[in-house]
Amino acid sequence: MKSLKIILLFDLSIKIAPEDYSGYWNTPDWKIEKDVKNTLIKLGHEVIPYGIHDDIDPFLKIVKEQKPDLVFNMSEAFLGKRDFEPNLTSLMQLVGVPFTGAGPMSLQLCKDKGLTKVILDYHQVKIPKFVVAKKGRALNSLKNFPFPAFIKPLDLESSEGISQSSFVKNEKEAIARVKFIHSSLGADAIVEEFIDGREVYVSILGNENLKVFPPRELFFKQKAEDEPKFATYKSKWDQAYRKKWGIDTAWANEFPEPMQKKLNDVCKKIYRLLGIQGFGRIDLRIKGDDIYFIEANPNPSIGKKEDYALSANKAGVDYEDLIAKIVSLSLSA
């Protein structure tokens, strides 16, 4: 591939001028951005890092002045709000600059955990039974709902708003948890049938021709066999908590060949139906031979030590090649 001029776009929680970036590159907060930046440079590209926070004009100015071949899109928020993630890709479409990963329609769709399930259910993908509880509209009854259930914010990410209290055994607990999400997080909620099965993450690369990487699985080594197991905010981000309960993602226990084929086919179907481009991850619950869709991440984390890159590497795609393929796919979309 020829050398490209690439803007590496990421989001900032505070406003930092580009000339002040040097002090941040070796901090944990920018580790993934550093992985991508260094790899793009190693591939021979000119990289212009730009962190966006609360002002769109400087980004438009740098696009106009630098005329990049591509934006490597690692942005997830604007003004600290993830709701605006799709809007940034819409802006890139409007100014005519290619970007990596999913477009605005897919990003918006995957944020709505209820709408994705409606679409996939229509196309015969198994989903948990669910009810969407909009804020400002009280949920008064769940009389015919199958319990236990799992309750989380409808459109938040990274397990935000998920705790041990998200698992509920009856209608009373469910209604109380929905009220908590409405009042404390200001978010809509989704009440899902709890699927007591394996939690599996499947990474995919491609646009039309898709490559499914070996699945990862969430394990709880210190929890009793009969306890419900699910990922909370603490189980993802609190290392002491993860160590205490033996929580870790590792290679999924091997599936029989027919089941592995079924898993790959289901994930490809989901990926295409949700309009994901470039790269993405599908989160599932597997109970026996049944595969249940939970949610999709159209722009998963791609740090060297993250699940996506590890799965790619196990499939024979090293990190440098992975970043190169993501760049190539964005230019051919």
Secondary structure in CASP SS format (residue, H / E / C, confidence):
PFRMAT SS
TARGET T0000
AUTHOR 0000-0000-0000
METHOD secondary structure of the structure
MODEL  1
M C 1.00
K C 1.00
S C 1.00
L C 1.00
K E 1.00
I E 1.00
I E 1.00
L E 1.00
L E 1.00
F E 1.00
D E 1.00
L C 1.00
S C 1.00
I C 1.00
K C 1.00
I C 1.00
A C 1.00
P H 1.00
E H 1.00
D H 1.00
Y H 1.00
S H 1.00
G H 1.00
Y C 1.00
W C 1.00
N C 1.00
T C 1.00
P H 1.00
D H 1.00
W H 1.00
K H 1.00
I H 1.00
E H 1.00
K H 1.00
D H 1.00
V H 1.00
K H 1.00
N H 1.00
T H 1.00
L H 1.00
I H 1.00
K H 1.00
L C 1.00
G C 1.00
H C 1.00
E E 1.00
V E 1.00
I E 1.00
P E 1.00
Y E 1.00
G E 1.00
I E 1.00
H C 1.00
D C 1.00
D C 1.00
I C 1.00
D H 1.00
P H 1.00
F H 1.00
L H 1.00
K H 1.00
I H 1.00
V H 1.00
K H 1.00
E H 1.00
Q H 1.00
K C 1.00
P C 1.00
D C 1.00
L E 1.00
V E 1.00
F E 1.00
N E 1.00
M E 1.00
S C 1.00
E C 1.00
A C 1.00
F E 1.00
L C 1.00
G C 1.00
K E 1.00
R H 1.00
D H 1.00
F H 1.00
E H 1.00
P H 1.00
N H 1.00
L H 1.00
T H 1.00
S H 1.00
L H 1.00
M H 1.00
Q H 1.00
L H 1.00
V H 1.00
G C 1.00
V C 1.00
P C 1.00
F E 1.00
T C 1.00
G C 1.00
A C 1.00
G C 1.00
P H 1.00
M H 1.00
S H 1.00
L H 1.00
Q H 1.00
L H 1.00
C H 1.00
K H 1.00
D C 1.00
K H 1.00
G H 1.00
L H 1.00
T H 1.00
K H 1.00
V H 1.00
I H 1.00
L H 1.00
D H 1.00
Y H 1.00
H C 1.00
Q C 1.00
V C 1.00
K C 1.00
I C 1.00
P C 1.00
K C 1.00
F E 1.00
V E 1.00
V E 1.00
A E 1.00
K C 1.00
K C 1.00
G C 1.00
R C 1.00
A C 1.00
L C 1.00
N C 1.00
S C 1.00
L C 1.00
K C 1.00
N C 1.00
F C 1.00
P C 1.00
F C 1.00
P C 1.00
A E 1.00
F E 1.00
I E 1.00
K E 1.00
P E 1.00
L C 1.00
D C 1.00
L C 1.00
E C 1.00
S C 1.00
S C 1.00
E C 1.00
G C 1.00
I C 1.00
S C 1.00
Q H 1.00
S H 1.00
S H 1.00
F E 1.00
V E 1.00
K C 1.00
N C 1.00
E H 1.00
K H 1.00
E H 1.00
A H 1.00
I H 1.00
A H 1.00
R H 1.00
V H 1.00
K H 1.00
F H 1.00
I H 1.00
H H 1.00
S H 1.00
S H 1.00
L H 1.00
G C 1.00
A C 1.00
D C 1.00
A E 1.00
I E 1.00
V E 1.00
E E 1.00
E E 1.00
F C 1.00
I C 1.00
D C 1.00
G C 1.00
R E 1.00
E E 1.00
V E 1.00
Y E 1.00
V E 1.00
S E 1.00
I E 1.00
L E 1.00
G E 1.00
N C 1.00
E C 1.00
N C 1.00
L C 1.00
K E 1.00
V E 1.00
F C 1.00
P C 1.00
P C 1.00
R E 1.00
E E 1.00
L E 1.00
F E 1.00
F E 1.00
K C 1.00
Q C 1.00
K C 1.00
A C 1.00
E C 1.00
D C 1.00
E C 1.00
P C 1.00
K C 1.00
F C 1.00
A C 1.00
T C 1.00
Y H 1.00
K H 1.00
S H 1.00
K H 1.00
W H 1.00
D C 1.00
Q H 1.00
A H 1.00
Y H 1.00
R H 1.00
K H 1.00
K H 1.00
W H 1.00
G C 1.00
I E 1.00
D E 1.00
T E 1.00
A E 1.00
W E 1.00
A C 1.00
N C 1.00
E C 1.00
F C 1.00
P C 1.00
E H 1.00
P H 1.00
M H 1.00
Q H 1.00
K H 1.00
K H 1.00
L H 1.00
N H 1.00
D H 1.00
V H 1.00
C H 1.00
K H 1.00
K H 1.00
I H 1.00
Y H 1.00
R H 1.00
L H 1.00
L C 1.00
G C 1.00
I C 1.00
Q C 1.00
G E 1.00
F E 1.00
G E 1.00
R E 1.00
I E 1.00
D E 1.00
L E 1.00
R E 1.00
I E 1.00
K E 1.00
G C 1.00
D C 1.00
D E 1.00
I E 1.00
Y E 1.00
F E 1.00
I E 1.00
E E 1.00
A E 1.00
N E 1.00
P C 1.00
N C 1.00
P C 1.00
S C 1.00
I C 1.00
G C 1.00
K C 1.00
K C 1.00
E C 1.00
D H 1.00
Y H 1.00
A H 1.00
L H 1.00
S H 1.00
A H 1.00
N H 1.00
K H 1.00
A C 1.00
G C 1.00
V C 1.00
D C 1.00
Y H 1.00
E H 1.00
D H 1.00
L H 1.00
I H 1.00
A H 1.00
K H 1.00
I H 1.00
V H 1.00
S H 1.00
L H 1.00
S H 1.00
L H 1.00
S H 1.00
A C 1.00
END
